[in-house]
Amino acid sequence: MDDGLPDLPLPGQRLARGVARLMREMNHAALMEFVPAPGLRVDVMALTASGEVWIVECKSCRADFTADRKWQGYLEWCDRFFWATDCDFPTDLLPPDSGLIVADAFAAELVRMPEPAKLAPARRNRLMRDFARCAAWRVQALTDPGGA
């Protein structure tokens, strides 16, 4: 079935796009597939207008969730941690103290807001710099594909 999304073949990528659209609606800046530290790659990282750092991990099915335990390493890199799933995901598997977003390729809804766990100032500063540099490089690659 062709749903008009040939550039997003994987279910997690489709969820991430819906999440990124929600972040924009909330006036947050989001980057997909961001690397906050060597060995870590988050599905979506967002900066809120107030300066909070959010990480959203997209899980498309039970097997995707049970096979991935690296998400616990993401907790020290954000103020708030969220799961993004589709409406059929068994959300009782997810830790209850984390946030929850229900998404598809076109939109998302924030279902549960987690309590914040404040980042250390030095780590926040580094993340903000790295986030800004990554975003600038991606914009430059779009505006000058031959120059990258």
N, C-alpha and C positions, 0 to 999 in steps of 0.2 A: 504494500500500500504506500503510495507516494503522498506524504503529508507536507511536501514543500520544504523539507529540512535536510537536503542531501549533505550539507556541510556539518551536520551534527548527528553522526551515525550512532553514537553510544548513548544509552539511556541517562547516564550520569551527566553527560554534556548537555543534554536537553534540560535536565533539572537545573543545572547551573545557569543556563540562559534565563529560565524563568525566575530564579533567585536574583540574578543580576538586574532583571527588570523591576523586581520588587524593591531592591536596594535603591535604584534610581528614583522610583516613586516616593521612597522615604527620604530622599535628598542625601543618600549615602553614595560614596564613590566606591565602585567594586571592580576588582580584577579577578578574572578566572585563572586558575592554574598558576598561582603565585607561590614562590619559594621563599618562606621566611628565614630558613636556615638550611645548610647543607643536609640532604637526606629527607627533607620534608617538602611536600608539595600539596598545598591546600586547594580544594576545588574552587572556593570563592573566599576572598578576603575583602572586607569592606571597611572604609573609614567613615564614621558618622560625622555629622556637622559639629558635634561637641568634642570630637577627637577620640572617641572610642574605637577600638579595633575589634572587629567581629570576624570570626572564621565560621564558614558554613561547609560542612562535609555532606556531600550528596550520596545517598544510598538508594539504589534502584530496586534492590530485592534483599531477601533474608540472607542469601549466600554472600552477597556483596558485603553486608554488614558483618557476618560472622567470620569471614576470611580476613578482615582488616582490623588489626589491633594497633596500628600506628597512630590512630587518631588521638590517643591519650597524650602523645607527644606534642600535639597542637595546643593543648590547654594552657601551657605556659607562654604562648605567643599571642594571646588575645584577651580582651576584657570580657567578651561573651562568646560562647561556643554554641553553635546550632547544628542540628541535623536537618537536611532537606530530603524529603521522600515524596513519592507519589501517593495518591489517595488510597491505594491498595496495600501499602506497606504495613506490616504488623508493628505499629509504633510501641507496643508494650515491650518490645525488645530493647528499646532505647533507654539510656539512663534518664531517670525522671528529673534530674536537676539541670539537664541541658535544654537548650532552646529547641523549638520544633517549627519547621516551615514545611508546608505542603505545597508542592510545585508540579508544574508540567513545563513543556517547552515554551509556553507563551505567557505564563503568569505564575504568581506564587502568593501564598497567604501566610502571614505570621500567626502561628497557632499558640505558641508558648514562648514567653520571654524568660530567659534565664537570669538569675542574679549575677551581677557583675563580679569579676575577680580582677582587680586592678593590676595592670602591668607596671613593672618597675619603670621609672622615668627614662633611664638609659636605654632600655629595650624598646620603649615606645618611640624614642627619638630615632633609633636605628631603623625600626620598622617603617616609620613615616618617610625617612629618606629613601629607603629601598623601594617602598611602594611608589613614591613620586618618580624615581629614576626608571623603574620598570614601566610605569604608565607612559612616561615621555618617550622611551624607546619604542614602545608599541605604536604610539601615534606617529612617530617619525617613520617607522617601517610602513605604515599605511600611506603616508603622504609622499614617501620617497622609496618605493620598493627596491629600486636598483641600488640605492645608497647604503642599504643595511648590510 
